Amino acid sequence: MQEAQLYALWQNLARTGQAVTAGPHRLRVLDAGRLNLQRGPDFVSALFELDDVRISGDVEMHLRLQDWYAHHHHLDPFFKNVCLHVVLQPAPSSRATVAAPLSGRAIPTIRLAPEDFPSALQSARVLCRPPAVLNKEAVQSLALERLHLKIRYFQHFLESETFEQAFYEHLLRSLGYPSNSWPFQLLARRLPWRWLERSCSAMGRGFDPFYALYAGMAGFLPAASSDPYLQKLIFLHGELRHLLPAAGLGREHWQFAGQRPCNHPHFRLAAWVSLLVQHPGLPIRPLSRLLKARLPLDQLWGELQRLFKLRPQGYWKKHHMLASNALARSNQNFLGKARVTELIINLIIPLFAARALLNGSHGFFEYLQSFYLWLPLNNVYRTFSRRFPWLALYRRRFPCQALMQAFIQLNNQYCQLNRCALCPLAHTLDK
């Protein structure tokens, strides 16, 4: 039994509303909460009664109690609101707890297993079975559903913003994924596209001046520092701050703890400035020319990878954050192939497709849609490997990103909403 089955059992408890005995505890799930496939607890904003006390908060699930510590959740502020820890294997004691991050608060740990459930639950459908034949049309239909949702979002966004601002704002948002999406988008609003165009004309295309302005606006620069590079940025910011059009962000806007080095906001900001100075006329212009050329799909794929292939230079060749020790190895690229693929799927194709539909360019729209369905598969999200452990069986038949997009849509629109009876794949297994 895997964690995905624990998820299903938890959701089924919420559907039935029945109370169950879990060791010395009595549990009734009133609202399963939202299944979280990003960083953080497995269920967010759940509502349940434990020993007749009503509790609202997050829920984390593991196979074993010690996994809480093995995964370092006791140090991760993303897990500070966890109120219940659910495990499959028996805990060391009947009243076991784990420590919450920051506060050290004791979080009760309970065991849920099939034998703990009434017979009515044991016949409930809780597991998805892999279809014997995964229909290509069904996969493409789900993938296109997801694409069209993104297109409608950008069509709505373009009603009030320019195309350039939409690209710029959502590109920075993508660079902040997963923890700093909103502060990066807010940064693009504080330093809008029109300001950027004027600044490029006035300042030229030097990396350090632009990084100093963005870092100052982001709140990354202290008043003073002993680090030579940071001293340089502080000086440049002081010389150029009169160009900034709005008040800056503060440290409280950003999530620094628990970031992988390549996802640190200092490093991600350096990726944006590198892209900005590398392409005269701002990066949207070579991108537009490339897409309008309507190259063969494999050639377009290669050109887009080259466009976003950014090698760190200078300070960022050996650092992931400001005022840090130099790395033993040089950083290879700001953006890996998987991240560039996400930019293409989540920003470039839907944004340009939205504009094509608004302009009546249906041929160009069909070209972009074909590219979306053709894109090769180069990553599978670990969360979906846990949710659909049999997904890997179909990668050979569908070695394209459409497979991944289809299962994201399946999870969002059917699994999380308990719409099993309407599932396009229509294959479930009775527990």
Salt bridges, closest charged atoms under 4 A:
GLU3 OE1 - ARG386 NH2 2.63
ASP42 OD1 - ARG386 NH2 3.56
GLU49 OE1 - ARG28 NE 3.84
GLU49 OE2 - ARG54 NH2 3.22
ASP51 OD2 - HIS25 ND1 2.87
ASP51 OD2 - ARG95 NH1 3.63
GLU60 OE2 - HIS62 NE2 3.15
GLU60 OE2 - HIS73 NE2 3.25
ASP67 OD1 - ARG64 NH2 3.27
ASP76 OD1 - ARG39 NH2 2.74
GLU115 OE2 - ARG111 NH2 3.33
GLU159 OE1 - HIS156 ND1 3.59
GLU169 OE2 - ARG189 NE 2.80
GLU197 OE2 - ARG285 NH2 2.71
ASP208 OD2 - LYS232 NZ 2.71
GLU252 OE2 - HIS253 ND1 3.81
GLU303 OE2 - ARG306 NH2 2.92
GLU342 OE1 - ARG339 NE 3.02
